[in-house]
């Protein structure tokens, strides 16, 4: 569950700040799954929730969007994962805290026991909230069955979990600070540096690298091409989930044989649509609205 506070004036540390607080269903992998389901893909969510009201809300919203939630773990020993974000008056993230202890239920044994789902998948999309041992298990099974894996670093503190696996990952989707961790270098926030980072990730073994630059757009690279897609100018109500929508849009494009530049445009459009809502997933997302708003 995402709890998001946005200040209505300058943020003052050490005291209460006037603003608005909203609660919505979130989680990186869950957001990606919901976006994909809304675009018509068959998405199965492997995750864990608590046996609580928040867990039921997470399960119900994903199911209502068309996500297969039949493999969710419901743990009586943990509460549902939570994310707390505080943004400034412009919507920029000031600080956030995540509580994802429930994901310790996603053990290597659990993943191995669901290996048939991995075997039959067109693609596996994971976020780095998984433990290192669970990531190892997931990627090992996907490699065994030759199923491509797309990984979202999720945060600067978690990005390093992906470094040992870069040579075997199909796609990674970091923002610039996360790319700095993966590439082990300082990067300036501009288009050229985004492309440099994407090319370096490809040189490190990734087949498709997507580096997001917020309002500066998206950079991408493969072994054959590289480029940049500008951000769509749009009203920004909340930034949470925009990167997950971008990932889902790119994954959708790749699964449907779009050229990589067109897949990235789909992702950038999905992100722009999400920015217009307080929810972490655009509730009106569909193929029609995605194509109608396509970045040109």
Secondary structure, 3 states (H helix, E strand, C coil): CEEEEEECCCCCCCCCCCEEEEEECCCHHHHHHHHHHHCCCCCECCCEEECCHHHHHHHHHHHHCCCECCCCEEECCCCCCEEEEEECCCCCEEEEEEECHHHHHCCHHHHHHCHHHHHCCCCEEEECCCCHHHHHHHHHHHHHCCCCEEEECCCHHHHHHHHHHHHHCCEECCEHHHHHHHHCCCCCCCHHHHHHHHHHHHHCCCCEEEEECHHHCEEEECCCCEEEECCCCCCCCCCCCHHHHHHHHHHHHHHCCCCHHHHHHHHHHHHHHHHCCCCCCCCCCCHHHHHHCCCC
